[in-house]
Amino acid sequence: MRIFLTGATGFVGHHVARALASEGADLRLLVRKTSNLKNLEGIAGETHVGDLADPASLRPALAGCDAVVHVAADYRLWIPDPQAMYRANVDGTRELLRMAREAGVPRFVYTSSVATMHFRTDGIVINEDTPVSLADMVGHYKRSKFLAEQEAVKAAEAGQQVIVLNPTTPIGPNDAKPTPTGRIFVDFLNRKFPAYVDTGLNLVDVAEVARTHVLALTAGTPGRRYILGGENLTLKQILDKMSAITGIPSPTVKIPFAIAATYAFFEEWITGRIRRKEPRATLEEVRMGRKKMFASSARAQQELGFRIAPVYPAMRAAIDWFRANGYAP
């Protein structure tokens, strides 16, 4: 099967590329001119230089493909020019869907995010059928992913064979950027996590997310959304698990959201707007943190063969990788 894969140099995309290659897929891997290709070492495939912000650059790579696996996204919780995020995540997805139809590519797997779901402050576990709207989205990243997902759903409703996957919070090795979740690990390992807020995440092993991308190519139902999650954990539980792995003390001070918001406000102004660097905390993160992102993956288990596994080994693998690659002592 010849597959055009976007995002292969990123964290999740790199693992998806390895999973597809291990199944014998003939890969065309989208890279940008500025991409670091280290994550592609050892993965057999043909690279294609292009950019989601320039959709026409993607068209040649679609010729003769049996499927598109669209993992690439601009994933940041702070960005100087939000419109760049919408161009990549929304416009790029819409145009890639259109060009795949025009090229006669029969299958399209779109990697969305659990961020497009409607979470609650009381920690109720949600699923794919929980009602949600654009008004529930906090910040540009969530809004852009929600709008991009709507493009995928509309394409499926019009007859295109599109499957939508919604990973929760993947963790594991090779988070080189690192992602916002990876930064939690790096800050903890560098003892820069003195306190915590009362929030929660669903952590999932990135390897299982990647394996399920392979399964979705044949088992997924077009137009369906599938949450790919692991364990629902509070931030304090996550920090305690990292402490058990590393021996680094877990923070014991819980900060009220009002204080966290005040700190984030000044971080955005001083570090972000004045110094033009990425702030360590943003108001968007604090607003997101008011909701516990707890989710059920029952549909993916039943229909795709997704496996929910304890997240401890993936946390250890992530920590070992960060330490081995100089992110922490």
FENJOJO-V391752 format. One line per field, one symbol per residue. burial: # if it has 24 or more other ideal C-beta (glycine too) atoms within 12 Angstrom, else .. A space follows every 50 residues. Layout:
BEGIN
burial: ???
END
This chain:
BEGIN
burial: #####################...#.######..#...##..#.####.# ###.#..##.##..###############.....################ #.#.###############.....####...#....############## ###.##...##############################...#..##.## #################.##.#.################.##..##.#.# #...#.#..##.##..##...#......###################.## ..##.#.##.#####.###.##....##.
END
